[in-house]
Amino acid sequence: MKPTSSAPCALGVGIETLSALRDDALTLTNAEMERLWSHISTCAACQARLASFDRVAKALRRQRDLEPGKRI
């Protein structure tokens, strides 16, 4: 799913960084994390990308579990 905003992030924060942030997989110091969240609070591009991750996560949670069937 593409982000709703095609505007680039002014600081160049990449989609991989935002994805890792959302997954709590970044290894940053507290100061670095605070700077990143401070930036995100003012960056429409980063906010749009995070929102798109949320939309995908919601859509995946709505999917039903498939039964494996007789062949397995």
N, C-alpha and C positions, 0 to 999 in steps of 0.2 A: 504494500500500500504506500503510495507516495504521500509525503507531507502536504498539507493543504497550502502551505506557503512556500513559494519557490525562492523567496528572498534569502540570500546567504546570511549566515551568522557573521556579524561584524568582527568577532574575535576568532572566527574560524573553528568554532567548536564543532567537531564532526559527529556524524550520526552514530559512529561506533562508541564515542565517549558518552553520548546521551543514552544509548542503549545500555551500556555498562552501568551508568549512574542509576538508571531505572531498575536494573537487576541487582543493585547493591554490590557490584563487582569491581568498583574502582578502588584503587589503592592510593588514596590521596591523604595528605595531612589535613588536619582540621582546618587550617588556614586556607589551603587550596580548595577544600570542599566549600567553605564559606564564600570564597571568591566566585566559584562556579555557580552556586545557587544565587548569589547576588546578581551575577550576569544574567542568568536565566530569567530572573524576575523582571528584567527590563528588555529582553530580547524576544521579539515576536517570532523569529525563525526557530529558536530553540523551544519556545513554548508550543509552537505548532507541531514540531517533531515529537515532542513528548506526548502531546495530545493524540497524535496519530498512533503512537505505541499503545496508548490507553484504549483507543478504538479497536485496534487489532486484538488486544488482550480480551476485551469484552466480547468480541465476536467469537473468539476461540472458546471462551467459557460457555457460550450459548450452544456450542456444538454438542450433539449427543454422542455418547460412547457407542462405537460400533461393536456388534456381536461378532466374534471370530468366525462363526459358521461351522459347518460340519467338516470342512476340509482341513481344519487345523486340529 
